[in-house]
Amino acid sequence: VIVPFWPDVFAELDFGKATLEAHLGGLVFGYIGLASGIETGKVFIPEVSGWYKFGKRFRAGGGAIGVYVPDAELGDDNLGVSAWLFFAGGKWVLGPG
């Protein structure tokens, strides 16, 4: 089991019951677990998502998170490597609200 971590810049736009979120992380990538370490360099982890608020304690929505490594080589091209994962989910507020 390995737990990854990285720094992240976060922005949220609130439109009443709807919100848009954007994250940009990377440049430092660490992991803790059976193997541990910290890597630095050009690794970017963007995320965009949209959420709908159901009351004060629950949001449902979805988005996409990606990984972009501009220095990675795939075959004869040196254009970098990117991968995207689309998701749907829910968020609950656990503390005072």
C-alpha positions in Angstrom: 0.0 0.0 0.0 1.4 3.4 -1.0 -0.2 6.8 -0.2 0.8 9.6 -2.6 0.9 13.3 -1.8 1.7 16.6 -3.7 1.2 20.3 -3.2 -2.0 21.8 -4.6 -3.5 25.2 -5.5 -7.3 25.3 -5.2 -9.9 27.7 -6.5 -13.7 27.5 -6.1 -16.4 29.5 -7.9 -19.8 29.5 -6.1 -23.0 30.0 -8.2 -25.7 29.5 -5.5 -26.4 25.8 -5.4 -23.7 24.9 -8.0 -19.9 25.2 -7.6 -17.0 24.8 -10.0 -13.6 23.7 -8.6 -10.2 23.7 -10.1 -6.9 22.3 -8.7 -3.4 22.4 -10.0 -0.8 20.3 -8.2 2.6 18.9 -8.9 6.3 19.8 -9.2 6.9 17.7 -6.0 5.4 14.2 -5.7 5.9 12.1 -2.6 4.7 8.7 -1.5 4.6 6.9 1.9 4.0 3.2 2.4 5.9 -0.1 1.6 8.2 2.1 -0.4 8.7 5.8 0.4 10.3 8.8 -1.4 10.0 12.2 -2.8 10.4 13.1 -6.5 10.8 16.6 -7.9 10.4 17.8 -11.5 7.9 18.4 -14.1 4.8 16.5 -13.1 1.5 18.4 -13.1 -1.7 17.1 -11.7 -4.7 19.2 -12.8 -8.3 18.6 -11.7 -11.6 20.3 -12.7 -15.0 19.4 -11.2 -18.6 20.6 -10.8 -20.8 20.0 -7.8 -24.5 20.6 -6.9 -25.3 21.4 -3.2 -28.1 19.4 -1.5 -28.6 21.4 1.7 -25.6 22.5 3.8 -24.0 19.1 4.3 -23.9 17.2 0.9 -22.7 17.8 -2.6 -22.9 15.5 -5.7 -21.0 16.0 -8.9 -18.1 14.9 -11.0 -15.1 16.0 -13.0 -11.7 14.9 -14.3 -8.3 14.5 -12.8 -5.2 14.2 -14.9 -1.4 13.6 -14.8 0.9 15.4 -17.3 4.6 14.6 -17.5 6.1 16.8 -20.2 9.6 15.2 -20.1 8.4 11.6 -20.5 9.0 9.8 -23.7 6.6 7.4 -25.3 8.0 5.7 -28.4 9.8 8.0 -30.7 7.9 11.1 -29.7 9.1 13.4 -26.9 5.8 15.2 -26.5 5.2 14.1 -22.9 2.7 11.7 -21.4 -0.8 12.5 -20.1 -3.6 10.5 -18.6 -7.1 11.5 -17.5 -9.6 9.9 -15.2 -13.2 11.0 -15.1 -15.2 10.6 -11.9 -18.5 11.1 -10.2 -18.8 11.4 -6.4 -20.3 12.9 -3.3 -18.9 15.2 -0.6 -20.2 15.3 3.0 -19.5 18.0 5.6 -18.6 16.2 8.8 -17.9 19.2 11.2 -20.0 22.1 12.3 -21.8 23.7 9.4 
